[in-house]
Amino acid sequence: MSDRERDSAGIAGLSYRTIAGLVLALVVLLFVVLNRDETKISFIVFDARTDLWIALLLAALGGFVAGYLMSRARYRR
């Protein structure tokens, strides 16, 4: 079975990779929603007080964007 066939197999027409991504996104979203306390954020040259969920959401979005950009770079080779 090739990689393409393995990725296309799945549930309800979705690949296992897509299902795993959706589950991971749901877990991250749940984690963000459950952490709503205010906290101090220190980032290189500045400090800020903000809700923890905002900091977690920005970190998660940064991780998703970095992963997306890195996967695109892999396919360009």
Secondary structure, DSSP 8 states (H G I E B T S, - for coil): --HHHHHH-EETTEEHHHHHHHHHHHHHHHHHHH---EEEEEETTEEEEEEHHHHHHHHHHHHHHHHHHHHHHHHH-
